[in-house]
């Protein structure tokens, strides 16, 4: 159960910034049941960038990202979403499966995420 969290996302590909309350975030969390392949979610939820976000000019993305990290969040707890662009299996509820899982790509990708987190760890918006 997630409580008192802030979900913050910036998509460099689409330039979207969004903040979600706990209630808004709940609809994106999977159901706990014995059949996650078929019943992880009650219905498809659109999570595509741009639905309610602000488009950001591609030349402004780095500046907006830096400005966002420099401000203090409105809530104490946060959740970070990390998109992994490849999967070991193709879940029936997922329309994003594109790339098969390869262990060497996974290691490189995860190492890059860790490095990026280390680079922004000092930012006011980030809290351990």
Secondary structure, DSSP 8 states (H G I E B T S, - for coil): ---SEEEEEE-TTT--EEEE-HHHHHTTS---SS-HHHHS-SS-----TTSSS----GGGHHHHHHHHHHS--SSSEEE-----SEESS--TT-S---EE--HHHHHHHHHHHHHHHHHHTTSTT---
